[in-house]
């Protein structure tokens, strides 16, 4: 794709250097996991929430806690369990007998970075308590609405739904997440490095590099990343193809998709592609940025049909077919 010569491209050297420094701090603790680190930065830049899925022991919680240590922001962790109540998360009203009135007691959701650990081990009523907070950055207690701190970001971890004692997240819940990142097992070399680094338990120092002001600058830089009109059309084509594959010339996919992605996915894919470009040190988006992040944006928004499940096809498989067939500008 060619960038129009008359279009002024933003310079991002300073922001790219700051992001490299954050990556270096994360890799002090995390071995490998380059893809995860890049997606954590994308979520940070694109003002989105992230859902990390993987079997126990893949350092999901460690990754989130390490990211939080690089941020000079308020951080809270909630361990989701079957007996957790919505009030344990968002807060409740407490009666004050001295004044004869109810006063709000704010829950741990009132923070900058919230780790919702093993979010799918709590029932739906607790999961849904996060809906208003994630979308509108506010919480309603009684008849009063309370704004959440700015910035506000939810980093949730979950085990695969086949694991015992899990509750699948509802479509309305997962649609609030900018990205759903799937973690896989490390390579043999990476696991050997983990042994070398972690065999003897010790505290690894991680510096807090990013305060609210710097985060605001980084996000403004991501907003300013150039997205060409042709690539906007590519984003629109990809999302439209999830809803009506036949109209996109993919008749063989039509019976394999029950529901496609919403307009929120279009917005999130464009934002994530701009953030990915900045993470890569560029002030403009290229098609590879969209293709690299597309699966993470779309996998939890595209619902395979029974026919797809009968063929052992996952949403990832369907997204890959879309990327292979939708024309790239």
C-alpha positions as CSV (number, residue, x, y, z in Angstrom):
1,X,0.0,0.0,0.0
2,X,1.3,3.4,-0.9
3,X,1.0,6.4,1.5
4,X,-0.1,9.6,-0.2
5,X,2.9,11.9,-0.5
6,X,0.9,15.0,0.7
7,X,-0.2,13.3,3.9
8,X,1.9,14.4,6.9
9,X,2.8,11.3,8.9
10,X,3.3,11.7,12.6
11,X,6.8,11.2,14.1
12,X,6.7,8.6,16.8
13,X,10.4,8.2,17.8
14,X,9.8,9.3,21.4
15,X,6.7,7.2,21.9
16,X,8.4,4.1,20.3
17,X,11.3,4.5,22.7
18,X,9.0,4.6,25.7
19,X,7.2,1.5,24.4
20,X,10.6,-0.3,23.9
21,X,11.5,0.5,27.5
22,X,8.1,-0.9,28.8
23,X,8.8,-4.1,26.7
24,X,12.2,-4.4,28.2
25,X,10.8,-4.2,31.8
26,X,8.2,-6.9,30.9
27,X,10.8,-9.2,29.5
28,X,12.8,-9.0,32.8
29,X,10.0,-11.3,34.1
30,X,8.4,-12.9,31.1
31,X,10.3,-15.3,29.0
32,X,9.3,-15.3,25.3
33,X,5.6,-14.3,25.1
34,X,6.5,-11.6,22.5
35,X,3.0,-11.8,21.1
36,X,1.4,-11.4,24.5
37,X,3.6,-8.4,25.4
38,X,2.7,-6.6,22.1
39,X,-1.0,-7.1,22.7
40,X,-0.7,-5.8,26.3
41,X,0.8,-2.7,24.8
42,X,-1.9,-2.5,22.1
43,X,-4.6,-2.7,24.8
44,X,-2.9,0.0,26.8
45,X,-2.7,2.4,23.8
46,X,-6.1,1.7,22.4
47,X,-8.0,2.2,25.7
48,X,-9.3,-1.3,25.6
49,X,-9.8,-4.2,28.0
50,X,-8.0,-7.5,27.4
51,X,-9.1,-11.1,28.0
52,X,-6.2,-13.6,28.3
53,X,-7.1,-17.3,27.9
54,X,-4.9,-20.3,28.5
55,X,-4.5,-23.3,30.6
56,X,-3.2,-22.8,34.2
57,X,0.5,-22.2,34.5
58,X,1.1,-20.1,31.4
59,X,1.9,-16.9,33.3
60,X,-1.4,-15.0,32.5
61,X,-1.6,-13.5,36.0
62,X,2.1,-12.9,36.1
63,X,2.0,-11.0,32.9
64,X,-0.8,-8.7,34.1
65,X,0.9,-8.1,37.5
66,X,4.2,-7.3,35.7
67,X,2.5,-4.8,33.4
68,X,0.9,-3.2,36.4
69,X,4.3,-2.8,38.0
70,X,5.5,-0.8,35.0
71,X,2.6,1.6,35.5
72,X,2.7,4.3,38.2
73,X,-1.1,3.8,38.5
74,X,-3.5,2.3,41.0
75,X,-3.8,-1.4,40.6
76,X,-6.2,-3.9,42.2
77,X,-6.7,-7.6,41.8
78,X,-10.0,-9.6,42.3
79,X,-9.9,-13.4,42.4
80,X,-13.1,-14.6,40.9
81,X,-14.7,-17.5,42.7
82,X,-18.2,-19.2,42.6
83,X,-19.2,-17.5,45.9
84,X,-18.2,-14.0,44.8
85,X,-21.0,-11.4,44.9
86,X,-21.5,-8.3,42.6
87,X,-21.1,-6.1,45.7
88,X,-17.7,-7.6,46.3
89,X,-16.6,-6.2,43.0
90,X,-18.4,-2.8,42.5
91,X,-19.4,-2.0,46.0
92,X,-22.6,-1.4,47.8
93,X,-24.6,1.0,50.0
94,X,-23.9,0.9,53.8
95,X,-26.4,2.3,56.3
96,X,-25.0,4.9,58.6
97,X,-27.1,5.0,61.8
98,X,-25.5,8.2,63.0
99,X,-26.8,10.2,60.0
100,X,-29.8,7.9,59.2
101,X,-28.7,7.5,55.5
102,X,-27.0,5.1,53.2
103,X,-23.5,5.9,52.1
104,X,-21.6,4.2,49.2
105,X,-18.8,1.8,49.9
106,X,-16.8,1.5,46.7
107,X,-15.5,-1.8,45.6
108,X,-12.1,-2.7,44.0
109,X,-13.4,-1.8,40.5
110,X,-12.6,1.8,41.5
111,X,-9.0,1.7,40.3
112,X,-6.9,2.4,37.2
113,X,-6.0,-1.2,36.3
114,X,-8.2,-4.1,37.5
115,X,-7.0,-7.7,37.3
116,X,-10.1,-9.9,37.1
117,X,-8.3,-13.2,37.7
118,X,-10.0,-16.3,36.4
119,X,-13.1,-14.3,35.5
120,X,-15.0,-17.4,34.2
121,X,-14.9,-19.1,37.7
122,X,-17.6,-16.7,38.9
123,X,-21.3,-17.0,37.9
124,X,-23.0,-14.7,35.3
125,X,-24.4,-12.3,37.9
126,X,-20.9,-11.4,39.0
127,X,-19.5,-11.2,35.4
128,X,-22.3,-8.9,34.4
129,X,-21.5,-6.5,37.2
130,X,-18.5,-5.4,35.1
131,X,-20.6,-4.6,32.0
132,X,-21.4,-0.9,32.9
133,X,-17.9,-0.4,34.2
134,X,-16.2,-1.6,31.1
135,X,-18.4,0.1,28.6
136,X,-19.3,3.4,30.3
137,X,-16.5,3.8,32.8
138,X,-19.0,4.2,35.6
139,X,-20.8,2.3,38.4
140,X,-24.3,2.8,39.6
141,X,-24.9,2.2,43.4
142,X,-28.5,2.7,44.4
143,X,-29.7,5.8,42.6
144,X,-26.3,7.4,42.2
145,X,-23.8,7.0,39.4
146,X,-20.1,7.1,40.2
147,X,-17.4,7.8,37.6
148,X,-14.4,5.4,37.6
149,X,-10.9,6.8,37.6
150,X,-9.3,7.8,34.3
151,X,-7.6,5.7,32.9
152,X,-9.5,2.6,33.6
153,X,-8.6,-0.8,32.2
154,X,-9.7,-4.4,32.9
155,X,-7.2,-7.2,32.3
156,X,-9.0,-10.5,32.8
157,X,-7.7,-14.0,32.7
158,X,-9.7,-17.1,32.1
159,X,-9.2,-20.9,31.8
160,X,-10.5,-22.6,28.7
161,X,-14.3,-23.3,29.1
162,X,-13.6,-27.0,29.0
163,X,-11.9,-26.8,32.3
164,X,-13.9,-28.0,35.3
165,X,-15.7,-25.3,37.4
166,X,-15.9,-22.6,34.7
167,X,-18.9,-20.5,33.6
168,X,-18.8,-19.4,29.9
169,X,-18.8,-15.6,29.5
170,X,-21.9,-14.3,27.8
171,X,-21.6,-12.7,24.3
172,X,-22.4,-9.3,25.7
173,X,-19.6,-9.6,28.2
174,X,-16.9,-10.8,25.9
175,X,-17.8,-8.2,23.3
176,X,-16.6,-5.5,25.8
177,X,-13.1,-6.8,25.5
178,X,-10.9,-5.2,22.8
179,X,-8.8,-8.3,22.4
180,X,-9.1,-12.0,23.4
181,X,-5.6,-13.3,23.5
182,X,-4.9,-17.0,23.5
183,X,-1.7,-18.2,25.2
184,X,0.1,-21.3,24.1
185,X,2.8,-23.4,25.6
186,X,6.4,-22.1,25.4
187,X,9.0,-23.7,23.2
188,X,11.6,-26.0,24.7
189,X,14.2,-23.2,24.6
190,X,11.8,-20.7,26.3
191,X,11.0,-23.3,28.9
192,X,14.7,-23.9,29.6
193,X,15.1,-20.1,30.0
194,X,12.2,-20.2,32.5
195,X,14.0,-22.8,34.5
196,X,17.2,-20.8,34.6
197,X,15.4,-17.6,35.6
198,X,12.7,-19.0,38.0
199,X,14.2,-22.1,39.5
200,X,15.4,-20.2,42.6
201,X,12.6,-17.9,43.8
202,X,13.6,-14.3,43.9
203,X,12.1,-10.9,43.4
204,X,12.9,-9.3,40.0
205,X,12.8,-5.5,40.2
206,X,10.5,-3.9,37.6
207,X,10.5,-0.1,37.4
208,X,7.3,1.9,37.2
209,X,7.9,3.8,33.9
210,X,4.4,5.1,32.9
211,X,2.3,7.6,34.8
212,X,-1.1,9.0,33.8
213,X,0.5,11.9,31.9
214,X,2.8,9.7,29.8
215,X,0.1,7.2,29.2
216,X,-2.1,10.1,27.9
217,X,0.7,11.1,25.5
218,X,1.2,7.6,24.2
219,X,-2.6,7.2,23.6
220,X,-2.7,10.5,21.8
221,X,0.2,9.4,19.6
222,X,-1.8,6.2,18.8
223,X,-4.8,8.3,17.9
224,X,-2.7,10.3,15.5
225,X,-1.4,7.3,13.7
226,X,-2.4,7.6,10.0
227,X,-5.0,5.1,8.7
228,X,-5.4,5.3,5.0
229,X,-8.9,5.3,3.4
230,X,-8.1,2.1,1.6
231,X,-7.2,0.4,4.9
232,X,-10.4,1.7,6.4
233,X,-12.2,0.0,3.6
234,X,-10.3,-3.2,4.3
235,X,-11.3,-3.1,8.0
236,X,-15.0,-2.6,6.9
237,X,-14.7,-5.5,4.4
238,X,-13.3,-7.9,7.0
239,X,-16.0,-7.2,9.6
240,X,-18.8,-7.3,7.0
241,X,-17.5,-10.6,5.8
242,X,-18.1,-12.1,9.2
243,X,-21.8,-11.2,9.0
244,X,-22.5,-12.1,5.4
245,X,-19.7,-14.3,3.9
246,X,-21.7,-15.0,0.8
247,X,-22.0,-11.3,-0.1
248,X,-18.2,-11.1,0.3
249,X,-17.8,-13.9,-2.2
250,X,-17.2,-16.6,0.5
251,X,-20.2,-18.8,-0.1
252,X,-18.5,-21.8,1.5
253,X,-18.2,-20.0,4.8
254,X,-21.9,-18.9,4.9
255,X,-23.2,-22.1,6.6
256,X,-20.3,-22.1,9.1
257,X,-21.1,-18.7,10.8
258,X,-24.0,-18.2,13.1
259,X,-23.3,-14.6,14.1
260,X,-20.8,-12.1,12.9
261,X,-19.1,-9.2,14.5
262,X,-20.8,-6.0,15.6
263,X,-19.9,-2.4,14.6
264,X,-17.9,-2.3,17.9
265,X,-15.6,-4.8,16.2
266,X,-15.0,-2.4,13.3
267,X,-14.1,0.4,15.6
268,X,-11.9,-1.8,17.8
269,X,-10.1,-3.3,14.8
270,X,-9.2,0.1,13.5
271,X,-8.0,1.3,16.9
272,X,-6.0,-1.8,17.5
273,X,-4.3,-1.6,14.1
274,X,-3.3,2.0,14.8
275,X,-1.9,0.9,18.2
276,X,-0.1,-2.0,16.6
277,X,1.6,0.3,14.1
278,X,2.8,2.5,17.0
279,X,4.1,-0.6,18.9
280,X,6.0,-1.4,15.7
281,X,7.5,2.0,15.7
282,X,5.5,3.5,12.8
283,X,3.2,6.5,12.4
284,X,1.1,4.8,9.8
285,X,-0.9,1.6,9.5
286,X,0.0,-1.1,6.9
287,X,-2.1,-4.1,6.0
288,X,0.1,-6.4,8.1
289,X,-1.0,-4.5,11.2
290,X,-4.6,-5.2,10.5
291,X,-3.9,-8.9,9.7
292,X,-1.7,-9.4,12.8
293,X,-4.3,-8.1,15.2
294,X,-7.5,-9.3,13.4
295,X,-7.8,-12.7,15.1
296,X,-7.5,-11.2,18.6
297,X,-10.2,-8.7,17.8
298,X,-12.6,-11.1,16.0
299,X,-12.2,-14.5,17.6
300,X,-14.6,-13.8,20.5
301,X,-17.1,-12.0,18.3
302,X,-17.6,-14.6,15.5
303,X,-19.8,-17.5,16.6
304,X,-19.3,-20.7,14.6
305,X,-22.4,-22.6,13.6
306,X,-23.2,-26.2,14.5
307,X,-22.0,-27.3,11.1
308,X,-18.6,-25.6,11.8
309,X,-18.4,-27.4,15.2
310,X,-19.2,-30.7,13.5
311,X,-16.2,-30.1,11.2
312,X,-14.1,-29.2,14.3
313,X,-13.7,-25.6,13.0
314,X,-13.1,-22.9,15.6
315,X,-13.6,-19.1,15.3
316,X,-9.9,-18.8,14.7
317,X,-10.1,-21.1,11.7
318,X,-12.9,-19.0,10.3
319,X,-11.0,-15.7,10.8
320,X,-8.0,-17.2,9.1
321,X,-10.1,-18.1,6.1
322,X,-11.5,-14.6,6.0
323,X,-8.0,-13.1,6.0
324,X,-7.0,-15.4,3.2
325,X,-9.9,-14.5,0.9
326,X,-10.8,-10.8,1.6
327,X,-8.8,-8.7,-0.8
328,X,-6.0,-6.7,0.7
329,X,-5.5,-3.1,-0.6
